[in-house]
């Protein structure tokens, strides 16, 4: 088994999600990247998702 970069893993998951008919905005994907890199805590990440959904 070989190592897969975080960016490659995210790209693979986004491709899988798109095949299922779902899509995410660029800002949503950016927030995932920030969470994965540690710029956002998981709590901040989930709070942002909830806040964004409430404002739609």
N, C-alpha and C positions, 0 to 999 in steps of 0.2 A: 504494500500500500504506500502511496506517496502523499506528501503534504500538499494541501490545496490552500491557496491564499484566501484570506477572508473575502477579498473582492471577487475572486473567481467563484467561491461558494455562494455569495450573494447573487452574482450574475446567473448562476445555475438555478437558484431558487426562483428568481424573478422570471426566468424563461419557463419554468414549470408552472408557476402561478398564471402566467399569461396564457399558456396552453389550456388552462382550466377556465379561462374567460374572465379572470380578474385583472384589474390594473391598479396601479398606484401612481400618484403624482410625483413629480421630481422632488418636491419638498418632503413628501413622506419617505421616499427612498433615502434622501439626504439624512433624515432623522434616524433611520435605521443604521446608516453608516456611522453617525455620531454616537449612537448607543454602542455599537460594536467596537468603536475605537476608544470608548471611555469618556468621550466629551459630554455625554449625557448619562446619568444614572438610569437604571431600568425604571425607577419610580418617575423620574422626569419624563422619560420616553412615554410611559403609559399615560401619565397626566396630560401630555401634549396630545396624544391620540384622542382621549376622551374630550378634551377641550375643542379640538378641531371638529369632531363629530357633532358636538352640541351646537357649533356655530354654522353648520351647513344648512 
